[in-house]
Amino acid sequence: MDDRADFDAFVVARSRALLKAAWLLTGDWQLAEDLLQTALAKSFLAWRRIGAGREEAYVRRVLVTTYATWWRRAWRRETPTAELPERADSTDASGTVDLRGIVLAALQDLPRRQRATVVLRYYCDLSEAETAEALDCSVGTVKSQAAKALARLRLSGLADAIQEGVVR
């Protein structure tokens, strides 16, 4: 029963941060909730084997690998479209833009491996070694994926929009 209490305490303490990471990976709150729930269910089955202090790293890795396997499925629940249905009002007199929407759109344009690298490395604030462990790759791969992703984000104009003050 102690394992159950430890798991429950972990879920209460870390679910919010893990859900945000799942959202950054998927770009959809409902899908992120499903992803986190699946990752937590898988992690609960292995809870006794996870070393003390390694719980979050383990759950994060399950989150990323589950996300990758969902993407590989032949059938996907949603059909991608060229234009998102929710758009910022272009007639907004103040000219402000929702930063969250811009960041999410830029992340969605990244390949999945680069997106996972950016989310783990910069949002979850993991070291290169921790990110490599979560993605089951080398530190060099993390560095190259991060560099490619950041270069692509710069090309998307996100960096320019922030510098020009369009994004607040």
Backbone bond lengths (Angstrom), bond angles and torsions (degrees), N, CA, C in turn:
res aa  C-N    CA-C-N  psi(-1)  N-CA   C-N-CA  omega(-1)  CA-C   N-CA-C  phi
1 M - - - 1.445 - - 1.522 111.13 -
2 D 1.336 116.93 -24.72 1.452 120.95 179.28 1.527 110.59 -63.53
3 D 1.355 116.93 -36.58 1.458 120.36 177.86 1.526 110.50 -62.43
4 R 1.299 116.95 -40.63 1.464 121.36 -179.96 1.532 110.27 -63.85
5 A 1.323 116.55 -42.87 1.463 120.24 179.15 1.528 110.73 -65.30
6 D 1.332 116.93 -40.95 1.467 120.62 177.16 1.528 110.92 -62.11
7 F 1.337 115.71 -44.01 1.462 120.24 179.62 1.526 110.71 -63.73
8 D 1.329 117.06 -45.55 1.465 121.26 178.82 1.528 111.17 -59.25
9 A 1.323 116.72 -43.03 1.467 120.68 178.95 1.528 110.77 -64.01
10 F 1.322 116.67 -40.25 1.468 120.98 177.60 1.523 110.37 -62.31
11 V 1.318 117.10 -46.03 1.461 121.18 -178.57 1.523 110.44 -61.33
12 V 1.316 117.07 -44.17 1.468 120.56 179.23 1.524 110.59 -62.84
13 A 1.319 116.92 -42.13 1.465 121.20 -175.03 1.529 113.20 -75.75
14 R 1.330 118.95 -36.45 1.463 120.28 -168.77 1.530 115.35 -115.09
15 S 1.317 119.27 -4.32 1.470 120.73 -176.15 1.522 112.98 -59.54
16 R 1.309 117.25 -40.74 1.468 119.99 -177.11 1.533 111.28 -60.93
17 A 1.317 116.80 -47.61 1.472 120.40 -179.89 1.530 110.71 -66.50
18 L 1.327 116.77 -40.63 1.458 119.77 179.10 1.526 111.59 -67.48
19 L 1.331 116.89 -34.96 1.464 120.21 177.54 1.523 110.50 -66.04
20 K 1.315 117.35 -39.63 1.466 119.98 177.57 1.525 110.94 -63.67
21 A 1.323 116.77 -40.42 1.470 119.88 176.90 1.524 110.13 -64.04
22 A 1.327 117.46 -41.75 1.463 121.18 178.25 1.524 110.70 -63.35
23 W 1.332 116.72 -38.83 1.456 120.51 178.27 1.529 110.95 -64.50
24 L 1.325 116.37 -41.59 1.463 118.95 178.33 1.525 111.15 -64.49
25 L 1.321 117.30 -32.35 1.458 120.15 177.34 1.525 111.67 -71.94
26 T 1.330 117.17 -44.37 1.462 120.74 -172.40 1.524 114.08 -92.98
27 G 1.337 116.58 -32.87 1.449 119.78 -177.18 1.517 113.74 80.80
28 D 1.322 117.58 9.79 1.462 121.91 -177.16 1.529 108.45 -143.69
29 W 1.345 116.97 126.14 1.464 119.95 -175.08 1.525 112.25 -63.13
30 Q 1.335 117.62 -43.17 1.459 119.36 -178.07 1.530 110.95 -66.49
31 L 1.313 116.26 -41.81 1.459 119.92 177.93 1.524 110.33 -66.68
32 A 1.334 116.90 -36.62 1.464 121.18 177.43 1.527 110.48 -63.97
33 E 1.334 116.82 -41.04 1.469 119.97 177.11 1.521 110.98 -62.96
34 D 1.338 116.27 -42.59 1.469 119.91 177.54 1.525 111.16 -62.84
35 L 1.330 115.53 -42.96 1.455 120.45 179.80 1.523 110.97 -62.13
36 L 1.318 117.46 -46.32 1.458 120.49 179.69 1.523 111.02 -64.42
37 Q 1.321 117.34 -42.97 1.464 120.44 179.64 1.525 110.51 -61.02
38 T 1.318 117.63 -42.48 1.455 121.36 178.39 1.526 111.02 -64.70
39 A 1.332 116.73 -43.53 1.466 120.72 179.66 1.531 111.07 -63.68
40 L 1.322 116.70 -41.05 1.459 119.54 178.75 1.529 111.51 -67.62
41 A 1.324 117.12 -38.22 1.465 119.92 177.92 1.524 110.99 -63.64
42 K 1.329 116.41 -43.33 1.467 120.04 177.80 1.529 110.53 -64.58
43 S 1.313 116.48 -39.52 1.463 120.49 -178.57 1.523 111.50 -69.19
44 F 1.312 117.41 -35.12 1.458 120.24 179.70 1.528 110.79 -61.10
45 L 1.325 116.45 -36.18 1.461 120.18 -179.57 1.530 112.07 -65.48
46 A 1.324 116.26 -25.07 1.467 120.75 -178.61 1.523 111.90 -109.08
47 W 1.315 118.00 11.65 1.457 121.81 -171.02 1.520 113.06 -56.41
48 R 1.313 118.32 -39.24 1.478 121.03 -178.77 1.529 112.20 -66.82
49 R 1.325 116.49 -29.59 1.467 120.34 -177.83 1.526 113.09 -82.58
50 I 1.313 117.32 -17.26 1.465 121.14 -177.50 1.519 108.55 -75.53
51 G 1.314 116.49 130.29 1.457 120.90 179.71 1.514 112.47 -68.87
52 A 1.304 116.19 149.88 1.466 121.02 178.53 1.525 109.73 -59.67
53 G 1.312 116.18 133.59 1.452 121.27 -179.45 1.517 113.48 86.33
54 R 1.334 117.98 -4.81 1.456 122.17 -177.62 1.536 111.52 -110.01
55 E 1.316 115.91 6.31 1.455 120.36 -173.13 1.528 112.46 -60.95
56 E 1.330 116.13 -49.21 1.465 118.37 -176.29 1.526 111.37 -66.66
57 A 1.313 117.43 -39.79 1.464 120.21 177.96 1.533 110.07 -61.20
58 Y 1.319 116.19 -40.91 1.462 120.66 179.72 1.534 110.47 -64.33
59 V 1.322 116.67 -48.53 1.467 120.35 -178.71 1.523 109.97 -64.06
60 R 1.320 117.83 -39.88 1.461 121.90 179.08 1.528 110.39 -61.89
61 R 1.326 116.37 -40.83 1.465 119.48 179.16 1.524 110.20 -66.85
62 V 1.324 117.65 -42.34 1.463 120.72 176.73 1.527 109.86 -60.90
63 L 1.328 117.48 -38.82 1.453 122.50 178.60 1.530 110.72 -59.80
64 V 1.316 116.53 -48.10 1.464 120.88 -177.67 1.523 111.17 -69.39
65 T 1.328 117.93 -42.54 1.470 119.10 -179.37 1.531 111.30 -69.16
66 T 1.312 117.27 -35.83 1.469 119.99 176.44 1.524 110.17 -65.88
67 Y 1.318 116.33 -41.79 1.461 120.99 176.21 1.531 110.32 -58.16
68 A 1.321 116.98 -44.00 1.467 121.24 -179.53 1.525 110.90 -64.54
69 T 1.329 117.83 -40.80 1.468 119.55 -179.04 1.526 110.88 -70.79
70 W 1.321 118.12 -33.22 1.463 119.57 176.31 1.519 110.14 -63.41
71 W 1.315 116.77 -38.67 1.454 120.88 -179.28 1.525 111.01 -66.48
72 R 1.317 116.78 -33.33 1.459 120.94 -177.04 1.527 113.11 -75.22
73 R 1.317 117.96 -13.69 1.462 120.33 179.82 1.525 110.20 -59.85
74 A 1.319 114.76 143.22 1.463 119.43 179.88 1.530 110.86 -67.23
75 W 1.318 117.35 -37.50 1.456 121.69 -179.81 1.506 109.55 -102.48
76 R 1.292 116.27 132.48 1.459 120.96 176.42 1.513 108.72 -119.70
77 R 1.294 116.57 148.45 1.453 121.32 -175.12 1.523 113.21 -68.07
78 E 1.297 117.87 -29.93 1.448 121.06 -174.25 1.516 110.83 -119.25
79 T 1.305 115.22 150.87 1.452 121.09 177.73 1.516 108.36 -102.50
80 P 1.342 117.25 124.52 1.461 118.60 179.75 1.529 110.86 -68.08
81 T 1.313 115.43 146.36 1.458 121.36 177.12 1.521 108.71 -125.24
82 A 1.299 115.26 161.53 1.461 119.77 -178.72 1.522 111.43 -71.27
83 E 1.330 116.30 -26.51 1.455 119.47 -176.55 1.520 109.63 -130.56
84 L 1.319 116.24 135.39 1.460 120.69 177.87 1.524 109.58 -71.79
85 P 1.335 117.80 143.46 1.457 119.04 -179.34 1.527 113.01 -69.58
86 E 1.319 117.89 -31.21 1.461 120.88 179.35 1.527 108.89 -94.42
87 R 1.285 115.76 112.76 1.464 120.51 179.94 1.527 108.80 -120.35
88 A 1.309 115.42 147.95 1.459 120.13 174.56 1.528 108.37 -66.82
89 D 1.289 117.25 144.82 1.455 122.11 179.88 1.523 108.83 -68.37
90 S 1.328 115.94 114.55 1.467 119.82 -177.05 1.528 111.96 -74.37
91 T 1.327 117.92 -12.54 1.456 120.49 178.72 1.526 112.02 -92.13
92 D 1.303 117.18 11.08 1.457 122.14 -179.75 1.533 108.91 -60.05
93 A 1.326 116.31 118.74 1.460 121.37 -175.99 1.519 112.54 -64.26
94 S 1.318 117.17 -30.65 1.455 119.16 -177.47 1.524 112.12 -78.67
95 G 1.311 117.72 -17.73 1.456 120.54 177.34 1.520 114.15 72.95
96 T 1.324 116.76 12.15 1.458 118.72 179.72 1.521 110.19 -79.74
97 V 1.301 114.19 151.26 1.454 120.92 -178.46 1.522 108.39 -123.50
98 D 1.295 116.50 142.84 1.457 120.94 179.63 1.530 109.21 -73.96
99 L 1.319 115.70 109.81 1.463 121.23 -178.39 1.514 111.47 -58.92
100 R 1.314 116.19 -40.66 1.463 119.60 -178.44 1.519 110.97 -59.31
101 G 1.321 117.28 -42.72 1.462 120.92 179.26 1.513 112.36 -65.55
102 I 1.322 115.96 -38.76 1.466 120.24 179.72 1.526 110.38 -67.84
103 V 1.332 116.56 -44.53 1.460 120.29 179.59 1.525 110.00 -63.31
104 L 1.322 117.08 -44.50 1.453 120.37 -179.89 1.521 111.27 -62.62
105 A 1.321 116.92 -42.91 1.462 120.07 178.37 1.529 110.91 -62.39
106 A 1.327 116.30 -41.49 1.467 119.59 178.53 1.522 110.79 -65.44
107 L 1.336 117.29 -39.83 1.469 120.39 177.69 1.523 111.05 -65.57
108 Q 1.328 117.48 -38.26 1.461 120.64 -178.90 1.525 111.72 -65.99
109 D 1.333 116.90 -24.19 1.465 120.52 178.39 1.527 112.54 -77.74
110 L 1.324 116.54 -15.03 1.468 120.01 179.60 1.520 110.64 -78.10
111 P 1.336 117.71 148.40 1.464 119.34 170.21 1.531 109.45 -60.77
112 R 1.305 117.10 153.67 1.460 121.98 -173.44 1.525 113.42 -56.70
113 R 1.295 118.85 -41.29 1.467 121.10 -178.57 1.529 110.37 -65.55
114 Q 1.343 116.48 -42.21 1.459 120.37 178.01 1.527 110.58 -66.81
115 R 1.324 117.09 -40.23 1.457 120.88 178.60 1.524 110.23 -62.08
116 A 1.329 117.11 -45.39 1.464 120.74 178.77 1.527 110.33 -61.69
117 T 1.324 117.23 -40.15 1.463 121.38 178.84 1.524 110.75 -62.70
118 V 1.326 117.48 -46.26 1.462 121.34 -179.21 1.528 110.93 -64.30
119 V 1.330 117.03 -43.88 1.465 120.45 -178.80 1.528 110.33 -63.14
120 L 1.330 117.04 -47.83 1.462 119.90 -178.20 1.529 111.68 -69.34
121 R 1.304 116.45 -42.59 1.468 120.56 -173.76 1.528 111.85 -73.46
122 Y 1.332 117.42 -45.66 1.450 120.06 -171.35 1.524 114.10 -104.50
123 Y 1.325 118.13 -36.11 1.461 118.40 177.64 1.528 111.06 -80.55
124 C 1.336 116.13 -48.88 1.475 119.50 179.92 1.521 111.40 -79.90
125 D 1.331 116.89 -7.49 1.462 123.40 176.07 1.526 112.27 58.38
126 L 1.337 116.02 43.36 1.458 120.63 176.93 1.521 109.59 -87.67
127 S 1.304 115.71 153.41 1.459 119.77 174.47 1.527 108.39 -72.17
128 E 1.321 115.68 169.99 1.460 118.98 177.48 1.527 110.78 -61.62
129 A 1.323 116.81 -39.54 1.468 120.52 179.94 1.530 111.26 -66.20
130 E 1.330 117.33 -41.95 1.467 120.52 179.01 1.525 111.34 -66.91
131 T 1.322 116.37 -37.87 1.463 120.46 177.04 1.520 109.99 -65.93
132 A 1.323 116.93 -42.26 1.464 120.76 178.38 1.529 110.66 -61.37
133 E 1.310 116.31 -40.59 1.465 120.18 178.59 1.527 110.81 -64.91
134 A 1.321 116.95 -43.12 1.468 120.94 -179.42 1.523 111.81 -65.18
135 L 1.325 116.65 -34.82 1.464 121.05 -178.83 1.522 112.77 -93.59
136 D 1.328 116.47 -3.13 1.465 121.98 -179.85 1.532 111.05 57.19
137 C 1.336 114.49 53.01 1.456 120.63 178.34 1.522 108.22 -145.05
138 S 1.310 116.76 -179.47 1.461 120.48 -179.03 1.528 110.51 -83.90
139 V 1.329 115.73 163.40 1.460 121.37 177.24 1.529 109.71 -63.04
140 G 1.328 116.24 -37.43 1.464 120.21 178.21 1.525 112.26 -61.08
141 T 1.323 116.03 -37.63 1.468 120.07 177.48 1.528 110.39 -65.87
142 V 1.321 116.48 -40.20 1.466 119.99 177.28 1.525 109.68 -61.23
143 K 1.326 116.73 -45.03 1.466 120.17 -179.51 1.527 111.24 -61.66
144 S 1.337 117.09 -45.25 1.462 119.45 -178.28 1.530 111.34 -69.51
145 Q 1.341 117.84 -39.65 1.457 120.37 178.41 1.533 110.96 -64.98
146 A 1.325 116.38 -40.13 1.469 120.40 178.64 1.525 110.28 -65.73
147 A 1.314 117.30 -43.55 1.465 120.80 179.83 1.527 111.05 -62.57
148 K 1.323 117.08 -44.22 1.471 120.81 178.27 1.520 111.12 -63.71
149 A 1.329 116.19 -41.98 1.468 120.31 -179.25 1.521 110.65 -65.04
150 L 1.331 117.26 -44.75 1.463 120.14 -179.53 1.530 111.42 -65.23
151 A 1.330 116.16 -37.85 1.464 119.09 176.86 1.526 110.57 -63.79
152 R 1.308 116.11 -40.84 1.464 120.38 179.08 1.531 111.14 -67.41
153 L 1.331 116.66 -38.22 1.464 119.72 177.18 1.527 111.05 -64.98
154 R 1.338 116.06 -36.94 1.466 119.04 177.08 1.528 110.42 -63.93
155 L 1.334 116.44 -40.14 1.462 120.36 179.51 1.523 112.05 -67.06
156 S 1.317 117.23 -26.14 1.469 120.30 -179.29 1.522 111.53 -70.91
157 G 1.324 117.29 -11.46 1.451 120.75 179.25 1.513 113.55 90.44
158 L 1.310 117.35 0.28 1.460 120.60 -179.69 1.522 110.58 -61.46
159 A 1.322 117.11 -45.46 1.461 120.52 179.76 1.528 111.11 -62.99
160 D 1.338 116.29 -40.87 1.470 120.11 179.53 1.525 111.17 -65.36
161 A 1.328 116.65 -40.97 1.466 120.55 -179.33 1.526 110.86 -63.49
162 I 1.303 116.50 -38.84 1.474 120.19 178.43 1.520 109.92 -66.93
163 Q 1.347 116.87 -45.07 1.445 120.73 -178.98 1.529 112.42 -64.75
164 E 1.323 117.67 -35.31 1.461 121.35 -178.92 1.517 112.26 -79.42
165 G 1.312 116.68 -7.72 1.449 120.16 179.03 1.514 114.45 83.12
166 V 1.351 117.42 7.26 1.461 120.41 177.03 1.522 109.32 -66.60
167 V 1.319 115.92 -37.49 1.444 121.05 179.81 1.521 108.19 -99.00
168 R 1.297 116.78 127.90 1.466 120.80 179.96 1.484 109.99 -118.91
